[in-house]
Amino acid sequence: MLSSSVRAALGPVAVLGALTVAVIGILIAGDNGPGRVDAWLQPDMGGVRPPWRKAALAVDFLAEPAGAALLVMAAVTVFLLLRLPRAAVFIVVGAGLTVGTTKLLKPLVGRTINGEHLSYPSGHTAFLTAFALMVALLAAGRLGLGRTAGLLLVLTAALAAGAAMGWAQVALSAHYPTDVLGGWCTALAVVPATAWLVDRTADAARPERDRRRVRPAGGRRA
């Protein structure tokens, strides 16, 4: 699914993402309000009015259950039509593990917003970041991009998706900025690990005669 060079480059990124999620979670555990960084950013970004509120709601819908299901189903359909079942499995498993991780972390951290709503890390931000990251990873693999170009593509996609959803969540006062950062880093940590897991599982299940025909890791495969 991934070239060996891009896989190696994403390893440190995933570790850094996991560490960031953990450190922020420890620092804000049990909080029921914004921290210093949040208080500095929130006044300028929170509570936007039309037409920007409508834009924020539209972006927010992409990670709501209905919107997320539509995105995943569309991607799975495309990959199945292209006869890329491993890519379809990657999308489903990656999205599920990313969202599941945020749901497990929220009660552990115990941070709340707008009453008793658990907020860290942002599941909306994690999902859209993960989705964009997975699509970019698959594109980099199919195009046979090298380490630099592949890493640039996947990180740009992750940054763009995370920034868009992060803005929407803060603008709608659904999350604090650090919740958004935690969600973004959760996706960076989970998706590369999921790609490795799906590749290893699929390769192990492939008959030996087919494995001999597989191109080297730098070739095009998904």
Protein Blocks (a to p, Z undefined) as FASTA:
>chain_A
ZZfklmmmmmmmmmmmmmmmmmmmmmmgoiabdcfklmmmmmmmgopacfklmmmmmmmm
mmgmklmmmmmmmmmmmmmmnopaklmmmmmmmmmmmmmmmmmmmmmnopaeehjacfbd
cfklmmmmmmmmmmmmmmmmmnopafklmmmmmmmmmmmmmmmmmmmmmmnopacfklmm
mmmmmmmmmmmmmmmmmmmmmmmmpcfklmmmpccfklccZZ
